[in-house]
Amino acid sequence: MEIATEKLIQDLVERTRININQAEKFSSLSDEKLNHRPGPESWSILECIEHLNLYGDFYIPEINNCITKSKTSSKETFKAGILGNYFAKTMLPKDKLNKMKTFSDKNPIGSTLDKTTLQRFLTQQEQLLDLLNKSGEIDLNKTKTAISISRWIRLKLGDTFRVVIYHNDRHMVQANKILE
């Protein structure tokens, strides 16, 4: 996959803004509705959001650190890496979401959660928008980040943004299905 860097950043900003709007809508729901689990092994809306917060706790500082340390300058096009593109595509929401196993340290099932979970998510999304804005100054191909499952695997920053934001999209779709 090859795309103009500006177009990629614009798409990711748009997706993040949609997720922010959705989280703000969730804020109007009761704690009872936000914590309702459709089944014993299913997550509630707040558990979906907390799962994203747990990943944000890793990726936001990692991305910030990589942007701050980068000595590259912006390139017109972004070319996805093989592994990064694979991870990003698996995160994209599909009509019928395929179940994926989550790591135990990122599984919020049974957590005691309230609307502060939503506020934390909104704060992280604003930080993500700021990082996307800053990323326009550097090369998304040459700047690399670690990933949460292995410090030894590094992805292009453009791919890392795609994975994180597509993952957010995926769980926002899941959270919305709970309301149906």
VMD Tcl script that builds the backbone (N, CA, C; Angstrom):
set m [mol new atoms 540]
animate dup $m
set s [atomselect $m all]
$s set {name element resname resid chain x y z} {
  {N N MET 1 A 0.833 -1.174 0.000}
  {CA C MET 1 A 0.000 0.000 0.000}
  {C C MET 1 A 0.887 1.251 0.000}
  {N N GLU 2 A 0.628 2.110 -0.965}
  {CA C GLU 2 A 1.354 3.379 -1.036}
  {C C GLU 2 A 0.311 4.496 -1.092}
  {N N ILE 3 A 0.542 5.545 -0.307}
  {CA C ILE 3 A -0.428 6.637 -0.196}
  {C C ILE 3 A 0.318 7.937 0.092}
  {N N ALA 4 A -0.245 9.033 -0.349}
  {CA C ALA 4 A 0.342 10.335 -0.029}
  {C C ALA 4 A 0.309 10.508 1.488}
  {N N THR 5 A 1.416 10.924 2.058}
  {CA C THR 5 A 1.519 11.083 3.512}
  {C C THR 5 A 0.413 11.983 4.056}
  {N N GLU 6 A 0.188 13.086 3.373}
  {CA C GLU 6 A -0.835 14.037 3.820}
  {C C GLU 6 A -2.225 13.387 3.832}
  {N N LYS 7 A -2.498 12.583 2.818}
  {CA C LYS 7 A -3.799 11.898 2.722}
  {C C LYS 7 A -3.947 10.864 3.847}
  {N N LEU 8 A -2.876 10.139 4.147}
  {CA C LEU 8 A -2.907 9.165 5.238}
  {C C LEU 8 A -3.196 9.855 6.564}
  {N N ILE 9 A -2.461 10.928 6.842}
  {CA C ILE 9 A -2.658 11.649 8.108}
  {C C ILE 9 A -4.079 12.199 8.179}
  {N N GLN 10 A -4.559 12.745 7.078}
  {CA C GLN 10 A -5.923 13.288 7.038}
  {C C GLN 10 A -6.955 12.197 7.346}
  {N N ASP 11 A -6.794 11.009 6.764}
  {CA C ASP 11 A -7.709 9.894 7.019}
  {C C ASP 11 A -7.679 9.487 8.492}
  {N N LEU 12 A -6.483 9.418 9.061}
  {CA C LEU 12 A -6.345 8.998 10.456}
  {C C LEU 12 A -6.911 10.046 11.418}
  {N N VAL 13 A -6.743 11.325 11.080}
  {CA C VAL 13 A -7.325 12.406 11.887}
  {C C VAL 13 A -8.853 12.296 11.847}
  {N N GLU 14 A -9.394 12.082 10.654}
  {CA C GLU 14 A -10.845 11.966 10.495}
  {C C GLU 14 A -11.397 10.790 11.317}
  {N N ARG 15 A -10.738 9.659 11.249}
  {CA C ARG 15 A -11.170 8.480 12.004}
  {C C ARG 15 A -11.126 8.765 13.516}
  {N N THR 16 A -10.085 9.454 13.946}
  {CA C THR 16 A -9.938 9.772 15.371}
  {C C THR 16 A -11.033 10.728 15.811}
  {N N ARG 17 A -11.357 11.704 14.999}
  {CA C ARG 17 A -12.437 12.642 15.333}
  {C C ARG 17 A -13.788 11.916 15.432}
  {N N ILE 18 A -14.031 10.961 14.559}
  {CA C ILE 18 A -15.260 10.159 14.624}
  {C C ILE 18 A -15.301 9.386 15.941}
  {N N ASN 19 A -14.169 8.816 16.331}
  {CA C ASN 19 A -14.108 8.067 17.600}
  {C C ASN 19 A -14.335 8.985 18.797}
  {N N ILE 20 A -13.817 10.197 18.728}
  {CA C ILE 20 A -14.040 11.180 19.797}
  {C C ILE 20 A -15.534 11.497 19.893}
  {N N ASN 21 A -16.162 11.761 18.752}
  {CA C ASN 21 A -17.604 12.067 18.751}
  {C C ASN 21 A -18.412 10.914 19.331}
  {N N GLN 22 A -18.039 9.701 18.972}
  {CA C GLN 22 A -18.761 8.539 19.484}
  {C C GLN 22 A -18.588 8.412 20.999}
  {N N ALA 23 A -17.380 8.587 21.487}
  {CA C ALA 23 A -17.122 8.493 22.937}
  {C C ALA 23 A -17.893 9.578 23.682}
  {N N GLU 24 A -17.985 10.761 23.086}
  {CA C GLU 24 A -18.755 11.843 23.718}
  {C C GLU 24 A -20.230 11.471 23.806}
  {N N LYS 25 A -20.748 10.787 22.784}
  {CA C LYS 25 A -22.142 10.315 22.817}
  {C C LYS 25 A -22.332 9.274 23.921}
  {N N PHE 26 A -21.353 8.411 24.102}
  {CA C PHE 26 A -21.442 7.409 25.172}
  {C C PHE 26 A -21.543 8.088 26.539}
  {N N SER 27 A -20.950 9.270 26.675}
  {CA C SER 27 A -20.966 9.985 27.955}
  {C C SER 27 A -22.376 10.288 28.445}
  {N N SER 28 A -23.329 10.348 27.531}
  {CA C SER 28 A -24.710 10.649 27.930}
  {C C SER 28 A -25.451 9.415 28.452}
  {N N LEU 29 A -24.857 8.243 28.315}
  {CA C LEU 29 A -25.500 7.014 28.779}
  {C C LEU 29 A -25.291 6.820 30.282}
  {N N SER 30 A -26.179 6.072 30.890}
  {CA C SER 30 A -26.059 5.781 32.327}
  {C C SER 30 A -24.895 4.810 32.560}
  {N N ASP 31 A -24.356 4.820 33.782}
  {CA C ASP 31 A -23.291 3.867 34.140}
  {C C ASP 31 A -23.777 2.439 33.954}
  {N N GLU 32 A -25.053 2.220 34.253}
  {CA C GLU 32 A -25.630 0.875 34.111}
  {C C GLU 32 A -25.549 0.416 32.653}
  {N N LYS 33 A -25.946 1.277 31.732}
  {CA C LYS 33 A -25.919 0.945 30.306}
  {C C LYS 33 A -24.466 0.783 29.825}
  {N N LEU 34 A -23.585 1.656 30.307}
  {CA C LEU 34 A -22.177 1.596 29.909}
  {C C LEU 34 A -21.482 0.328 30.404}
  {N N ASN 35 A -21.972 -0.234 31.516}
  {CA C ASN 35 A -21.360 -1.438 32.086}
  {C C ASN 35 A -22.113 -2.719 31.743}
  {N N HIS 36 A -23.203 -2.604 30.957}
  {CA C HIS 36 A -23.974 -3.788 30.564}
  {C C HIS 36 A -23.151 -4.683 29.647}
  {N N ARG 37 A -23.106 -5.973 30.005}
  {CA C ARG 37 A -22.403 -6.945 29.171}
  {C C ARG 37 A -23.431 -7.866 28.535}
  {N N PRO 38 A -23.445 -7.948 27.188}
  {CA C PRO 38 A -24.437 -8.763 26.493}
  {C C PRO 38 A -24.332 -10.263 26.783}
  {N N GLY 39 A -23.192 -10.704 27.267}
  {CA C GLY 39 A -22.978 -12.111 27.600}
  {C C GLY 39 A -21.848 -12.233 28.592}
  {N N PRO 40 A -21.713 -13.398 29.214}
  {CA C PRO 40 A -20.685 -13.560 30.259}
  {C C PRO 40 A -19.249 -13.352 29.772}
  {N N GLU 41 A -18.980 -13.658 28.518}
  {CA C GLU 41 A -17.627 -13.486 27.977}
  {C C GLU 41 A -17.509 -12.231 27.110}
  {N N SER 42 A -18.598 -11.490 26.981}
  {CA C SER 42 A -18.601 -10.270 26.166}
  {C C SER 42 A -18.194 -9.070 27.007}
  {N N TRP 43 A -17.664 -8.065 26.343}
  {CA C TRP 43 A -17.282 -6.841 27.024}
  {C C TRP 43 A -18.426 -5.842 27.010}
  {N N SER 44 A -18.444 -4.994 28.015}
  {CA C SER 44 A -19.363 -3.857 28.054}
  {C C SER 44 A -18.758 -2.725 27.219}
  {N N ILE 45 A -19.528 -1.661 27.036}
  {CA C ILE 45 A -19.007 -0.482 26.321}
  {C C ILE 45 A -17.758 0.038 27.026}
  {N N LEU 46 A -17.833 0.177 28.355}
  {CA C LEU 46 A -16.669 0.702 29.088}
  {C C LEU 46 A -15.481 -0.251 29.040}
  {N N GLU 47 A -15.732 -1.551 29.000}
  {CA C GLU 47 A -14.611 -2.498 28.884}
  {C C GLU 47 A -13.948 -2.375 27.512}
  {N N CYS 48 A -14.748 -2.145 26.456}
  {CA C CYS 48 A -14.169 -1.903 25.124}
  {C C CYS 48 A -13.259 -0.671 25.166}
  {N N ILE 49 A -13.757 0.394 25.801}
  {CA C ILE 49 A -13.001 1.650 25.878}
  {C C ILE 49 A -11.751 1.480 26.749}
  {N N GLU 50 A -11.887 0.779 27.862}
  {CA C GLU 50 A -10.730 0.562 28.741}
  {C C GLU 50 A -9.654 -0.248 28.028}
  {N N HIS 51 A -10.063 -1.215 27.234}
  {CA C HIS 51 A -9.112 -2.002 26.438}
  {C C HIS 51 A -8.287 -1.052 25.556}
  {N N LEU 52 A -8.956 -0.093 24.926}
  {CA C LEU 52 A -8.256 0.888 24.088}
  {C C LEU 52 A -7.344 1.778 24.924}
  {N N ASN 53 A -7.805 2.141 26.123}
  {CA C ASN 53 A -6.973 2.947 27.026}
  {C C ASN 53 A -5.686 2.217 27.387}
  {N N LEU 54 A -5.782 0.913 27.638}
  {CA C LEU 54 A -4.599 0.128 28.013}
  {C C LEU 54 A -3.577 0.119 26.879}
  {N N TYR 55 A -4.053 0.028 25.643}
  {CA C TYR 55 A -3.133 0.112 24.501}
  {C C TYR 55 A -2.604 1.531 24.339}
  {N N GLY 56 A -3.471 2.517 24.548}
  {CA C GLY 56 A -3.044 3.915 24.464}
  {C C GLY 56 A -1.947 4.230 25.466}
  {N N ASP 57 A -2.012 3.596 26.645}
  {CA C ASP 57 A -0.977 3.803 27.669}
  {C C ASP 57 A 0.407 3.407 27.154}
  {N N PHE 58 A 0.458 2.439 26.246}
  {CA C PHE 58 A 1.736 2.035 25.662}
  {C C PHE 58 A 2.075 2.892 24.439}
  {N N TYR 59 A 1.116 2.987 23.500}
  {CA C TYR 59 A 1.434 3.578 22.203}
  {C C TYR 59 A 1.611 5.092 22.214}
  {N N ILE 60 A 0.853 5.799 22.989}
  {CA C ILE 60 A 0.976 7.267 22.957}
  {C C ILE 60 A 2.365 7.718 23.415}
  {N N PRO 61 A 2.885 7.238 24.553}
  {CA C PRO 61 A 4.258 7.627 24.909}
  {C C PRO 61 A 5.297 7.106 23.909}
  {N N GLU 62 A 5.096 5.907 23.382}
  {CA C GLU 62 A 6.030 5.330 22.406}
  {C C GLU 62 A 6.078 6.190 21.141}
  {N N ILE 63 A 4.919 6.557 20.613}
  {CA C ILE 63 A 4.865 7.386 19.404}
  {C C ILE 63 A 5.458 8.766 19.680}
  {N N ASN 64 A 5.096 9.352 20.812}
  {CA C ASN 64 A 5.620 10.668 21.176}
  {C C ASN 64 A 7.149 10.644 21.246}
  {N N ASN 65 A 7.681 9.638 21.886}
  {CA C ASN 65 A 9.130 9.490 22.030}
  {C C ASN 65 A 9.801 9.373 20.657}
  {N N CYS 66 A 9.210 8.584 19.768}
  {CA C CYS 66 A 9.799 8.388 18.441}
  {C C CYS 66 A 9.734 9.665 17.605}
  {N N ILE 67 A 8.634 10.391 17.704}
  {CA C ILE 67 A 8.513 11.659 16.969}
  {C C ILE 67 A 9.533 12.671 17.496}
  {N N THR 68 A 9.651 12.753 18.821}
  {CA C THR 68 A 10.569 13.701 19.449}
  {C C THR 68 A 12.015 13.413 19.045}
  {N N LYS 69 A 12.388 12.133 18.969}
  {CA C LYS 69 A 13.769 11.753 18.664}
  {C C LYS 69 A 14.074 11.719 17.172}
  {N N SER 70 A 13.043 11.732 16.331}
  {CA C SER 70 A 13.253 11.590 14.896}
  {C C SER 70 A 14.052 12.766 14.328}
  {N N LYS 71 A 15.009 12.434 13.485}
  {CA C LYS 71 A 15.822 13.451 12.829}
  {C C LYS 71 A 15.546 13.443 11.327}
  {N N THR 72 A 14.418 12.873 10.940}
  {CA C THR 72 A 14.063 12.789 9.526}
  {C C THR 72 A 13.176 13.969 9.148}
  {N N SER 73 A 13.008 14.168 7.854}
  {CA C SER 73 A 12.059 15.190 7.412}
  {C C SER 73 A 10.974 14.512 6.563}
  {N N SER 74 A 9.861 15.168 6.479}
  {CA C SER 74 A 8.666 14.617 5.842}
  {C C SER 74 A 8.923 14.132 4.424}
  {N N LYS 75 A 8.277 13.020 4.069}
  {CA C LYS 75 A 8.302 12.494 2.703}
  {C C LYS 75 A 6.891 12.586 2.148}
  {N N GLU 76 A 6.786 12.767 0.825}
  {CA C GLU 76 A 5.470 12.943 0.199}
  {C C GLU 76 A 4.604 11.691 0.253}
  {N N THR 77 A 5.245 10.530 0.195}
  {CA C THR 77 A 4.449 9.291 0.190}
  {C C THR 77 A 4.844 8.381 1.339}
  {N N PHE 78 A 3.857 7.602 1.764}
  {CA C PHE 78 A 4.081 6.571 2.769}
  {C C PHE 78 A 3.857 5.223 2.099}
  {N N LYS 79 A 4.804 4.316 2.304}
  {CA C LYS 79 A 4.687 2.956 1.776}
  {C C LYS 79 A 4.652 2.007 2.965}
  {N N ALA 80 A 3.524 1.325 3.145}
  {CA C ALA 80 A 3.348 0.417 4.271}
  {C C ALA 80 A 4.370 -0.713 4.224}
  {N N GLY 81 A 4.803 -1.138 5.401}
  {CA C GLY 81 A 5.668 -2.303 5.504}
  {C C GLY 81 A 4.823 -3.573 5.421}
  {N N ILE 82 A 5.433 -4.686 5.130}
  {CA C ILE 82 A 4.695 -5.951 4.989}
  {C C ILE 82 A 3.997 -6.314 6.295}
  {N N LEU 83 A 4.736 -6.344 7.391}
  {CA C LEU 83 A 4.161 -6.716 8.680}
  {C C LEU 83 A 3.184 -5.656 9.190}
  {N N GLY 84 A 3.559 -4.398 9.067}
  {CA C GLY 84 A 2.699 -3.307 9.516}
  {C C GLY 84 A 1.384 -3.276 8.761}
  {N N ASN 85 A 1.437 -3.497 7.454}
  {CA C ASN 85 A 0.230 -3.508 6.644}
  {C C ASN 85 A -0.665 -4.687 7.043}
  {N N TYR 86 A -0.046 -5.833 7.295}
  {CA C TYR 86 A -0.808 -7.012 7.735}
  {C C TYR 86 A -1.526 -6.718 9.061}
  {N N PHE 87 A -0.788 -6.194 10.046}
  {CA C PHE 87 A -1.393 -5.877 11.346}
  {C C PHE 87 A -2.521 -4.852 11.185}
  {N N ALA 88 A -2.283 -3.820 10.388}
  {CA C ALA 88 A -3.291 -2.777 10.196}
  {C C ALA 88 A -4.554 -3.364 9.575}
  {N N LYS 89 A -4.404 -4.176 8.536}
  {CA C LYS 89 A -5.570 -4.758 7.866}
  {C C LYS 89 A -6.366 -5.671 8.800}
  {N N THR 90 A -5.678 -6.391 9.671}
  {CA C THR 90 A -6.413 -7.280 10.590}
  {C C THR 90 A -7.219 -6.482 11.609}
  {N N MET 91 A -6.831 -5.238 11.860}
  {CA C MET 91 A -7.550 -4.402 12.835}
  {C C MET 91 A -8.778 -3.720 12.251}
  {N N LEU 92 A -8.806 -3.546 10.934}
  {CA C LEU 92 A -9.943 -2.850 10.330}
  {C C LEU 92 A -11.256 -3.555 10.657}
  {N N PRO 93 A -12.277 -2.782 11.050}
  {CA C PRO 93 A -13.575 -3.400 11.325}
  {C C PRO 93 A -14.163 -4.002 10.045}
  {N N LYS 94 A -14.795 -5.145 10.208}
  {CA C LYS 94 A -15.474 -5.804 9.090}
  {C C LYS 94 A -16.952 -5.904 9.433}
  {N N ASP 95 A -17.793 -6.241 8.441}
  {CA C ASP 95 A -19.228 -6.369 8.696}
  {C C ASP 95 A -19.497 -7.308 9.862}
  {N N LYS 96 A -18.837 -8.464 9.829}
  {CA C LYS 96 A -18.957 -9.402 10.949}
  {C C LYS 96 A -17.584 -9.442 11.607}
  {N N LEU 97 A -17.498 -8.819 12.789}
  {CA C LEU 97 A -16.193 -8.751 13.464}
  {C C LEU 97 A -15.708 -10.144 13.823}
  {N N ASN 98 A -14.501 -10.449 13.387}
  {CA C ASN 98 A -13.911 -11.717 13.782}
  {C C ASN 98 A -13.334 -11.556 15.184}
  {N N LYS 99 A -13.586 -12.557 16.026}
  {CA C LYS 99 A -13.075 -12.492 17.397}
  {C C LYS 99 A -11.568 -12.670 17.384}
  {N N MET 100 A -10.911 -11.918 18.236}
  {CA C MET 100 A -9.460 -12.041 18.380}
  {C C MET 100 A -9.159 -12.196 19.863}
  {N N LYS 101 A -8.194 -13.002 20.154}
  {CA C LYS 101 A -7.766 -13.148 21.544}
  {C C LYS 101 A -6.986 -11.906 21.938}
  {N N THR 102 A -7.184 -11.465 23.188}
  {CA C THR 102 A -6.419 -10.323 23.671}
  {C C THR 102 A -5.470 -10.800 24.764}
  {N N PHE 103 A -4.386 -10.091 24.932}
  {CA C PHE 103 A -3.436 -10.436 25.979}
  {C C PHE 103 A -4.058 -10.127 27.333}
  {N N SER 104 A -3.767 -10.939 28.332}
  {CA C SER 104 A -4.414 -10.797 29.639}
  {C C SER 104 A -4.202 -9.416 30.257}
  {N N ASP 105 A -3.036 -8.806 30.032}
  {CA C ASP 105 A -2.799 -7.482 30.610}
  {C C ASP 105 A -3.582 -6.378 29.890}
  {N N LYS 106 A -4.215 -6.711 28.765}
  {CA C LYS 106 A -5.031 -5.741 28.024}
  {C C LYS 106 A -6.516 -6.132 28.050}
  {N N ASN 107 A -6.849 -7.148 28.847}
  {CA C ASN 107 A -8.231 -7.614 28.937}
  {C C ASN 107 A -8.907 -6.985 30.155}
  {N N PRO 108 A -9.861 -6.088 29.935}
  {CA C PRO 108 A -10.486 -5.356 31.040}
  {C C PRO 108 A -11.696 -6.065 31.650}
  {N N ILE 109 A -12.014 -7.276 31.199}
  {CA C ILE 109 A -13.233 -7.943 31.657}
  {C C ILE 109 A -13.279 -8.017 33.182}
  {N N GLY 110 A -14.409 -7.619 33.725}
  {CA C GLY 110 A -14.602 -7.653 35.172}
  {C C GLY 110 A -14.039 -6.450 35.915}
  {N N SER 111 A -13.468 -5.487 35.192}
  {CA C SER 111 A -12.929 -4.283 35.850}
  {C C SER 111 A -14.075 -3.409 36.350}
  {N N THR 112 A -13.824 -2.660 37.416}
  {CA C THR 112 A -14.793 -1.683 37.892}
  {C C THR 112 A -14.523 -0.384 37.149}
  {N N LEU 113 A -15.482 0.004 36.305}
  {CA C LEU 113 A -15.267 1.156 35.439}
  {C C LEU 113 A -16.422 2.144 35.551}
  {N N ASP 114 A -16.107 3.411 35.330}
  {CA C ASP 114 A -17.137 4.456 35.317}
  {C C ASP 114 A -16.802 5.436 34.192}
  {N N LYS 115 A -17.460 6.574 34.184}
  {CA C LYS 115 A -17.283 7.526 33.080}
  {C C LYS 115 A -15.883 8.133 33.003}
  {N N THR 116 A -15.070 7.965 34.048}
  {CA C THR 116 A -13.685 8.439 33.949}
  {C C THR 116 A -12.927 7.648 32.875}
  {N N THR 117 A -13.391 6.430 32.599}
  {CA C THR 117 A -12.806 5.614 31.526}
  {C C THR 117 A -12.980 6.332 30.189}
  {N N LEU 118 A -14.169 6.894 29.977}
  {CA C LEU 118 A -14.434 7.642 28.745}
  {C C LEU 118 A -13.572 8.901 28.678}
  {N N GLN 119 A -13.446 9.595 29.816}
  {CA C GLN 119 A -12.646 10.820 29.839}
  {C C GLN 119 A -11.184 10.525 29.528}
  {N N ARG 120 A -10.683 9.427 30.064}
  {CA C ARG 120 A -9.301 9.014 29.789}
  {C C ARG 120 A -9.128 8.730 28.294}
  {N N PHE 121 A -10.097 8.057 27.704}
  {CA C PHE 121 A -10.056 7.772 26.274}
  {C C PHE 121 A -10.053 9.069 25.467}
  {N N LEU 122 A -10.924 10.002 25.826}
  {CA C LEU 122 A -10.993 11.278 25.112}
  {C C LEU 122 A -9.670 12.042 25.208}
  {N N THR 123 A -9.056 12.015 26.376}
  {CA C THR 123 A -7.751 12.664 26.554}
  {C C THR 123 A -6.713 12.013 25.648}
  {N N GLN 124 A -6.716 10.680 25.605}
  {CA C GLN 124 A -5.765 9.969 24.747}
  {C C GLN 124 A -5.993 10.286 23.271}
  {N N GLN 125 A -7.257 10.419 22.871}
  {CA C GLN 125 A -7.552 10.716 21.470}
  {C C GLN 125 A -7.086 12.120 21.091}
  {N N GLU 126 A -7.209 13.066 22.010}
  {CA C GLU 126 A -6.695 14.421 21.767}
  {C C GLU 126 A -5.173 14.381 21.638}
  {N N GLN 127 A -4.516 13.561 22.451}
  {CA C GLN 127 A -3.060 13.404 22.353}
  {C C GLN 127 A -2.693 12.788 21.006}
  {N N LEU 128 A -3.492 11.823 20.563}
  {CA C LEU 128 A -3.260 11.180 19.277}
  {C C LEU 128 A -3.386 12.192 18.133}
  {N N LEU 129 A -4.391 13.063 18.208}
  {CA C LEU 129 A -4.542 14.115 17.188}
  {C C LEU 129 A -3.314 15.020 17.160}
  {N N ASP 130 A -2.802 15.358 18.330}
  {CA C ASP 130 A -1.611 16.200 18.426}
  {C C ASP 130 A -0.403 15.487 17.799}
  {N N LEU 131 A -0.272 14.196 18.073}
  {CA C LEU 131 A 0.840 13.419 17.511}
  {C C LEU 131 A 0.716 13.290 15.994}
  {N N LEU 132 A -0.504 13.105 15.506}
  {CA C LEU 132 A -0.712 13.047 14.058}
  {C C LEU 132 A -0.298 14.370 13.417}
  {N N ASN 133 A -0.639 15.453 14.061}
  {CA C ASN 133 A -0.266 16.783 13.568}
  {C C ASN 133 A 1.261 16.920 13.519}
  {N N LYS 134 A 1.928 16.523 14.577}
  {CA C LYS 134 A 3.398 16.610 14.628}
  {C C LYS 134 A 4.065 15.673 13.620}
  {N N SER 135 A 3.401 14.556 13.310}
  {CA C SER 135 A 4.017 13.557 12.436}
  {C C SER 135 A 4.159 14.033 10.994}
  {N N GLY 136 A 3.453 15.091 10.636}
  {CA C GLY 136 A 3.585 15.649 9.294}
  {C C GLY 136 A 4.950 16.243 9.023}
  {N N GLU 137 A 5.716 16.444 10.076}
  {CA C GLU 137 A 7.059 17.048 9.955}
  {C C GLU 137 A 8.167 16.012 9.747}
  {N N ILE 138 A 7.839 14.727 9.930}
  {CA C ILE 138 A 8.883 13.691 9.875}
  {C C ILE 138 A 8.535 12.606 8.851}
  {N N ASP 139 A 9.495 11.738 8.587}
  {CA C ASP 139 A 9.314 10.646 7.631}
  {C C ASP 139 A 8.624 9.470 8.337}
  {N N LEU 140 A 7.393 9.178 7.925}
  {CA C LEU 140 A 6.628 8.075 8.530}
  {C C LEU 140 A 7.148 6.708 8.104}
  {N N ASN 141 A 8.046 6.690 7.106}
  {CA C ASN 141 A 8.648 5.438 6.650}
  {C C ASN 141 A 9.878 5.067 7.482}
  {N N LYS 142 A 10.718 6.070 7.745}
  {CA C LYS 142 A 11.993 5.802 8.422}
  {C C LYS 142 A 11.898 5.834 9.940}
  {N N THR 143 A 10.913 6.564 10.479}
  {CA C THR 143 A 10.738 6.619 11.928}
  {C C THR 143 A 10.023 5.342 12.347}
  {N N LYS 144 A 10.619 4.602 13.285}
  {CA C LYS 144 A 10.076 3.291 13.686}
  {C C LYS 144 A 9.691 3.299 15.158}
  {N N THR 145 A 8.666 2.489 15.474}
  {CA C THR 145 A 8.220 2.348 16.868}
  {C C THR 145 A 8.234 0.879 17.275}
  {N N ALA 146 A 8.383 0.669 18.564}
  {CA C ALA 146 A 8.203 -0.678 19.112}
  {C C ALA 146 A 6.704 -0.962 19.105}
  {N N ILE 147 A 6.344 -2.229 19.256}
  {CA C ILE 147 A 4.936 -2.584 19.373}
  {C C ILE 147 A 4.698 -3.217 20.736}
  {N N SER 148 A 3.457 -3.219 21.162}
  {CA C SER 148 A 3.134 -3.650 22.529}
  {C C SER 148 A 3.432 -5.123 22.783}
  {N N ILE 149 A 3.416 -5.956 21.742}
  {CA C ILE 149 A 3.618 -7.392 21.972}
  {C C ILE 149 A 5.082 -7.806 21.929}
  {N N SER 150 A 5.960 -6.911 21.431}
  {CA C SER 150 A 7.384 -7.248 21.380}
  {C C SER 150 A 8.224 -5.995 21.162}
  {N N ARG 151 A 9.162 -5.771 22.029}
  {CA C ARG 151 A 10.070 -4.628 21.871}
  {C C ARG 151 A 11.042 -4.853 20.700}
  {N N TRP 152 A 11.156 -6.113 20.247}
  {CA C TRP 152 A 12.115 -6.433 19.200}
  {C C TRP 152 A 11.567 -6.177 17.810}
  {N N ILE 153 A 10.231 -6.170 17.681}
  {CA C ILE 153 A 9.619 -5.875 16.391}
  {C C ILE 153 A 9.343 -4.378 16.338}
  {N N ARG 154 A 9.765 -3.751 15.255}
  {CA C ARG 154 A 9.547 -2.310 15.093}
  {C C ARG 154 A 8.782 -2.093 13.790}
  {N N LEU 155 A 7.796 -1.221 13.857}
  {CA C LEU 155 A 7.001 -0.885 12.679}
  {C C LEU 155 A 7.271 0.557 12.265}
  {N N LYS 156 A 7.051 0.816 10.982}
  {CA C LYS 156 A 7.101 2.196 10.509}
  {C C LYS 156 A 6.040 2.982 11.272}
  {N N LEU 157 A 6.334 4.236 11.586}
  {CA C LEU 157 A 5.393 5.058 12.345}
  {C C LEU 157 A 4.035 5.146 11.648}
  {N N GLY 158 A 4.023 5.265 10.332}
  {CA C GLY 158 A 2.759 5.308 9.598}
  {C C GLY 158 A 1.922 4.060 9.842}
  {N N ASP 159 A 2.575 2.895 9.877}
  {CA C ASP 159 A 1.868 1.643 10.157}
  {C C ASP 159 A 1.385 1.591 11.603}
  {N N THR 160 A 2.206 2.078 12.516}
  {CA C THR 160 A 1.807 2.074 13.927}
  {C C THR 160 A 0.561 2.929 14.119}
  {N N PHE 161 A 0.534 4.115 13.521}
  {CA C PHE 161 A -0.666 4.950 13.596}
  {C C PHE 161 A -1.872 4.197 13.042}
  {N N ARG 162 A -1.701 3.534 11.895}
  {CA C ARG 162 A -2.804 2.801 11.276}
  {C C ARG 162 A -3.294 1.694 12.207}
  {N N VAL 163 A -2.384 0.928 12.773}
  {CA C VAL 163 A -2.770 -0.169 13.669}
  {C C VAL 163 A -3.551 0.373 14.861}
  {N N VAL 164 A -3.022 1.393 15.515}
  {CA C VAL 164 A -3.662 1.945 16.718}
  {C C VAL 164 A -5.039 2.513 16.389}
  {N N ILE 165 A -5.146 3.292 15.339}
  {CA C ILE 165 A -6.406 3.960 15.025}
  {C C ILE 165 A -7.426 2.978 14.454}
  {N N TYR 166 A -6.995 2.024 13.631}
  {CA C TYR 166 A -7.923 0.996 13.142}
  {C C TYR 166 A -8.409 0.129 14.310}
  {N N HIS 167 A -7.532 -0.124 15.258}
  {CA C HIS 167 A -7.904 -0.880 16.463}
  {C C HIS 167 A -8.970 -0.109 17.245}
  {N N ASN 168 A -8.789 1.194 17.365}
  {CA C ASN 168 A -9.805 2.031 18.017}
  {C C ASN 168 A -11.130 1.926 17.273}
  {N N ASP 169 A -11.079 2.033 15.938}
  {CA C ASP 169 A -12.290 1.915 15.117}
  {C C ASP 169 A -13.000 0.596 15.396}
  {N N ARG 170 A -12.233 -0.463 15.401}
  {CA C ARG 170 A -12.768 -1.814 15.587}
  {C C ARG 170 A -13.566 -1.919 16.883}
  {N N HIS 171 A -12.989 -1.402 17.975}
  {CA C HIS 171 A -13.664 -1.538 19.271}
  {C C HIS 171 A -14.783 -0.518 19.460}
  {N N MET 172 A -14.742 0.579 18.718}
  {CA C MET 172 A -15.877 1.503 18.749}
  {C C MET 172 A -17.072 0.854 18.035}
  {N N VAL 173 A -16.813 0.122 16.961}
  {CA C VAL 173 A -17.881 -0.638 16.286}
  {C C VAL 173 A -18.448 -1.671 17.259}
  {N N GLN 174 A -17.574 -2.369 17.960}
  {CA C GLN 174 A -18.001 -3.366 18.948}
  {C C GLN 174 A -18.858 -2.711 20.034}
  {N N ALA 175 A -18.420 -1.564 20.544}
  {CA C ALA 175 A -19.158 -0.870 21.592}
  {C C ALA 175 A -20.540 -0.430 21.093}
  {N N ASN 176 A -20.607 0.020 19.861}
  {CA C ASN 176 A -21.888 0.439 19.284}
  {C C ASN 176 A -22.847 -0.740 19.104}
  {N N LYS 177 A -22.308 -1.910 18.797}
  {CA C LYS 177 A -23.164 -3.099 18.625}
  {C C LYS 177 A -23.828 -3.496 19.940}
  {N N ILE 178 A -23.203 -3.159 21.060}
  {CA C ILE 178 A -23.771 -3.473 22.372}
  {C C ILE 178 A -25.075 -2.692 22.568}
  {N N LEU 179 A -25.152 -1.506 21.985}
  {CA C LEU 179 A -26.347 -0.678 22.107}
  {C C LEU 179 A -27.510 -1.163 21.252}
  {N N GLU 180 A -27.203 -1.959 20.212}
  {CA C GLU 180 A -28.258 -2.400 19.292}
  {C C GLU 180 A -29.213 -3.391 19.925}
}
mol reanalyze $m
mol bondsrecalc $m
mol representation Tube
mol addrep $m
